[in-house]
Structure formats: structure tokens, C-alpha cells
Amino acid sequence: MRRSTLGFLSALTVSAVLGSAAPPATADGAGVTCTGTDTTTYDPPVSAVPQHVKVSIRGTYPLCSSNDPALTSATTRIEGSGVLSCGEGKFRGDLTIRWNDGRESSASGGRGIHHRQDDHVFVIGSGKIIGGALQGHEIRRVVSMSHRSCATGPVSESQGEVVLRLQPR
């Protein structure tokens, strides 16, 4: 097993439901965009061979922008699973967003697809907030990470850069 801290965000942070920072809980029609990093762990480690993998993702987003000046940052937690390899896969999971002002948003059954291009893995996830702040908002999460280490063996952990976006439906 190897740990990969090479690239950006959590490689497989295809993390189900793309989590995105959220605007005011009253959802006044404005969206929220957050940038940050994810750390993803894979059990069993991801390899060149597609297999069923449990994925756990922790995200920190120190910079969020919206029309709500009180909303400045967020953290996320994603738990899910899917059939993944270093090059491609599909994933489903549950997302919890904790906003800096104490509110929470949750999504369940979100989906993500990751795709390898050269030495990077891009994970695009989507879902919908089903509980808490911003209920009904669409979530989009895009992760980019370097993933060269998979060529030298299975990867049990990865990190990457993420853009999270939450838009009213």
C-alpha cells in the first residue's frame, strides 16, 4: 500500500455528491462557490484493476464566496463506495457540509465519475441538498489531482484541489 500526496485533491474524491459551499439557508436564488482541498482514503487501496472500494473524504474549504457575507468557509465529509480504478470509475455516497456559521447541509445518493487524462484524475460529482441549509440546491464538485503514483502500486490515500459549487434549482 502506498500513500499518495502528489496531486491535488482526493483523487477519487469523485466523492459522491459533489459538495459545494452553500449560500444562506433561506436560498434566495444566489449560489455559493468554495475552493479548497480534500484528503481521500480508499479501502482497499485503488489500483489499475477496477474493484469495489469504500471511499472516505474529508474536505476543507477556507474560501467561499456568495451574496451572504457571513458565509466564508466550510468543511465536508463524504462516505461512499463504488467500482474504481486509478483510471476510471463511478461512485455514490453521502455528503455533509458544515458551514462556518454553524449550519449544515446534507446530500445522499450523490454520484461522481472520475476520469484519467495523462497524469491527472478529474472527478466530477453532482447531487442535490436533501436536508438542512439550502435544501433543494444542486451541488457540483470538481476535483483535480495528480495520480502518477498509481503506476508504482496501489494508492490508499490521495489529496487534491476542489471547486465546490451550490446553485439554486
Secondary structure, DSSP 8 states (H G I E B T S, - for coil): -EE--SSSS-TT---SS-------TT--S--EEEEEEEEEEEEEEE-SS-EEEEEEEEEEEEEEESS-TT---EEEEEEEEEEE-SSEEEEEEEEEEEETTS-EEEEEEEEEEEEEETTEEEEEEEEE--EETTTT-EEEEEEEEE-GGGGGS-EEEEEEEEEEEEE--
